[in-house]
């Protein structure tokens, strides 16, 4: 792997699916490889009640390096029952949980009905306002209804939030920035087939609103050399995301890395 940084940097991967079964046999090694590349802290994404619970268990095992989110991805909205709200509330109250989500709308896959997605999204926004924690947001092919719902709550979301795994255009980025949100950039920006437009959009995002993430095990950076035989993404590849982002913005990678870490610390209230 080409090194992205010339000096050790304390990077924060703000979104990875460390509960994914592809990590079941080597999580300790994954964390060790990440540390070798300067990725010392990570936020484990909770996508439903079971994975949010598991994510918090991982945080308890490595509290110096991990925090988590707790929430229900729109794919799983139809499976979320009324009685699940109490467990989700209990999870988000835990100090190891630094954000509510992954929550939002996904009209691309439509694994849950639009009605269920919107109901569960609103419920999580209400929870976030009640516990004063930021939201970890997902949106795909649903920008207009997504922003319409967000605007109903944004004034009460004093802790803010992040548009996780942002892949859209300048208009969408502008709308989220206008609402005070941060923008999370993944290895999508490293993809010469799908991510070239994002390299242009990223130039216009203020440095103090940028966050970086791997979304591992997904979205392995395509400009990584050499690529792992498994094709599995890991947090150790976060510096490649940072390097590509810095290059397209004409920024110094080390300085941009420090800025994204400070942004993550500010949004999630996690001081190193």
C-alpha positions, 0 to 999 in steps of 0.5 A, a space after each residue: 500500500 502506498 503511504 498517504 502521509 509522511 508523518 504519523 497522524 491521529 485520524 478518525 474513521 467516522 464510519 465503519 461496519 466493524 460488526 460485519 461478519 467479514 471481520 469475525 476472524 481478525 478484528 484485533 488485527 484490523 485494529 492493529 493495522 489501522 493504528 500502524 497507518 495512523 487511524 487510532 480512533 473509529 466509530 462503529 456504525 449501528 444499522 439495526 438494534 442487533 448491530 447497534 448492540 454489538 457495536 456497543 459491545 465492541 466499544 466496551 472491549 476497546 474504549 480508548 479506540 472505539 465509539 459507536 452509533 445506534 440506530 436503524 438503517 432505512 433498509 431495516 425500517 419495516 422490521 422496526 417495531 414499536 417496542 424496539 424504541 425502548 431498546 434504542 433509547 437505552 442504547 443511545 443513552 450509553 456514553 459509548 454511543 456518540 450519534 443516532 443512526 445510521 438513519 435516513 431514506 434509501 429509495 434506491 433499494 427500497 428494501 422497506 416501504 417509503 412510509 416505514 422509512 419515513 416513520 422510522 427516520 422521524 422517530 430517530 430524529 426525535 430521539 436525537 433531539 431528546 438525547 442531544 446527540 448528533 445524527 448519522 445520516 444516510 440518503 440515496 435517491 431520496 434527496 427531496 423527501 429527506 431534506 423536507 423531513 430534516 427541515 422539520 427537526 433541524 432547528 431542534 438538532 442542536 448537536 448537528 449531524 453528518 451526511 454519511 458516505 456522501 456521493 451526490 452533487 454540489 446542490 445536495 452538498 449545499 443543502 446539507 451545509 446550509 442545514 449545518 451538517 458535516 459531509 462524510 467522504 469515503 473511498 467513493 472519491 477514489 473511484 475513477 468510474 463513479 467518483 469523478 464528480 465528487 472530486 469537483 464537489 469536494 473542492 467546495 466543501 469548507 474544511 471545517 465541515 469535512 469528515 473522512 470514513 471508510 464504510 468498511 468492509 465496503 467501498 475499497 478505494 480503487 486507486 489503492 496500490 496494491 489492492 488486498 486479495 480479499 478486496 475487503 476494505 479496512 480502516 487502515 486504508 483511510 489515509 488513501 481516502 484522505 490523500 485523494 481528497 487532499 489532492 483534489 482540493 490542493 490541500 496538504 494531506 497532513 493538515 487536512 487530516 488534522 482538520 478532519 480529526 478536529 471536526 470529528 472530535 467537535 461533532 461527536 464530543 470525543 476528545 483524544 
